Amino acid sequence: MEAGQATAERGAERRMPAWLVGLLPLALLGIAIGLFVGLGAPGLERNGVPVEELSVERTTLRPGEIELVVRNDGPDAVAVEQVMVNDAFVAFDQTSGEIDRLGGDTIEIRYPWIEGEAYGVTLLTSTGGTVAHAIDVAAETPEADVGFYGLMALVGIYVGLIPVAIGMLWLPWIRRIDPRWVQFVLALTVGLLAFLGIDALLEGTEIAGTGPQALGGASLVFLGAGIAYLGLVGVDGWLRGRSERAEQRGAGPWRLAFLVALGIGLHNLGEGLAIGSAYAIGSLALGASLIVGFALHNTTEGLAIVSPIAKGGQAAKASLGRFAGLGILAGAPAILGTWIGASAFNPSLAALLFGLGAGAIAQVIVQIAPSVRDASGRLLNPLAAGGMLTGVLLMYATGLLVAV
């Protein structure tokens, strides 16, 4: 009897499509959650004062006006009733009367601010809560016209494309030095990339702390890192399979150079985002020292791109277009980053982008690491350890010249 029942159940499972069998538990879960919510979450009613949290995502300054883009970071709806600037109540307009959870709003404050002065803006909610926002140095936000985007593109070229291209000119020198010193340069590349990766994580985490935590906060940095790392693992596997099917000699060094350029490009995207946002709020000193600092800092990225090519010995067979493509892949994202940062900066987006850069760089380090092992298989041999330390110190020293 039991055997017949078991046979009947297996026959019913075979008649039902596999996708339907898989969706059945999800459907039951959805029904259970729907009943719970429909009954008003019995036993879990909230009592007491609503929890109100607002975060300021963007500040725009125009003559006689301060515009704040805010987002509800708490579990309850928030209504802004009054606004104070430097302890004085001021008139304001907003696009909506109440901001729901994760919702956004634009608050336009009519106030005759003075350029170069510092201001403290306080938003008072309907329950008496306060949200403080500081404007350290007031400066008019540039209008986003063709000339503005042209200036941002020029900045991106200066800090991204040109330094990377100059750094790639070290390739002939790397090809002529002793093979042991090529290994040193590869270890130096690992040090450079490690510094960039850690810098991206720290900067992304810092920016995430200023944005809405309900969207993920600092976890967005690590989410982006995981996405980029796993994504590049997939890209690397696809490139390996493609080169094996085509039986192309020397594809390995170019594949690795491509991954290095891609990782650096994602980092420069986040770097451009920070530059553009700083310029938009008037806190970026566009002077000779800044350009020189970025030039020295990012030139080492070009060295990191060509190092795997020099070790593979395939540079002589490469076309100029191939090198140009690697340089554009690594440097051009800085231009896109400045555009996004100057016109639509968002702390959560910035945190995610910095995470993407960090994850991509980590995957590239994993790819390069085997190339710096010595004859006995040691990764941290004296020559490699010296190269990595030199790379870290070089990036730290040139980073001191960059102040955004």
Phi, psi and omega in degrees: 000312180296322179296321179293322179294318179297321178296320179295320179295318179295325178294322178295321179296323180292327181287333179276134176301149182298322181293328179290320177299321180289328182278342184302311177300322179295322179295318178296320178297318179297320179295318181296316179294320179299318177296319181297314180291320181297330179274005178078028179051064184303134179087352182240028180295141180272139179235162176090192184286136178301147177271114184245124179220126176236141174237141179268118183270329186205142178239128178236129181248125174235162180306120179074012184210139173240121181250127178244131172259116185243160177222140179284113184259002184250182183278342184247157177294149183234137176237122178275120184258325182217157179228137177237141173236118184051046175071014177241133178290137183228161178281148181205162175231151177218156186282338180215152182281329182225137182253116179284170180305130182066003178282160180242162180205155177245124181248119180256115184257124179271107184206131181278073181290158181244132182299136179090348180273159176259143182224146174245120181254131180236126177259127179255126183269175183293338180265003181093002177287158181234146176232116184262141177218132183254138171247103188294312179223114183284131177208142183295134178285127182297147176287138182276077177249187183298318179297322179295312179293330175295319177295318179296322177297319179297318177298317179298322177295317181296317186265349182243291188295308186297311180299320180296317179297319179296318180297328180290345179288353176284354184303311180301324179293318181296324182290339184264346183278168180300142180306328178295326179283337171297320176298322177298317180295322176297319176295322176299322177298319177299318178297318177300311183293322179298319178297315179299318181296314179295319178299320179295318178297315181294315182292320178297319179295321178296315179294321180299329180292340180268352183256183180294125182283337181295337179276358178131329180060226182295338179296337177297327179297313182285330174296314178298321179297317179295318179298313182294317182298309181293324178297317180289329174300317177295317178297318179298317178297322178294319179293322178298313180297322181294316181292325179292319179294324181277349181054050180268126176284142176074014181289335183302306181300321180288325176298317180292321177297322177297317180294321177298313180297322179294316179297316178294323179298318178295322177295317180293334175298313177294323178296316177296325178299316179294320179295313182297318180292323178295320179295321183297329180260009173080017182254016180251120179272099181279080181238179182296323182297323179294313181298318179297318180298313179293324180299313179292319184294316186269347177297326179297337178293324176297322176298320180296328182289317187274347181301313179297328180293318180296321180292327181282345177071023183251009186297325184295333183272357186272150177269160178298325180298326180293317177295319179298321179298318178295319180295319179293319179300323182277323188261327185297327178304338177297326178294312178301320180297318179296322178297313181295315183295323183280336186248332185211053182292137178219123183302321181293318177297317180298318179299318180295318181294319177296324176297319177302317179297317181295317180295319179296319180294321179299319180293324179293321178300318178300324181289322185279329188310316180299336183286345182259005177289148178273187184297332180269004177088008181280132177280314181265058173282164185306317182293317181292317179298320177295320179295316180297316180296320178298318179298316179297313181295323179296315179293323178295316182295315180288331177294336178295338180277351183258121179227110178256000000 
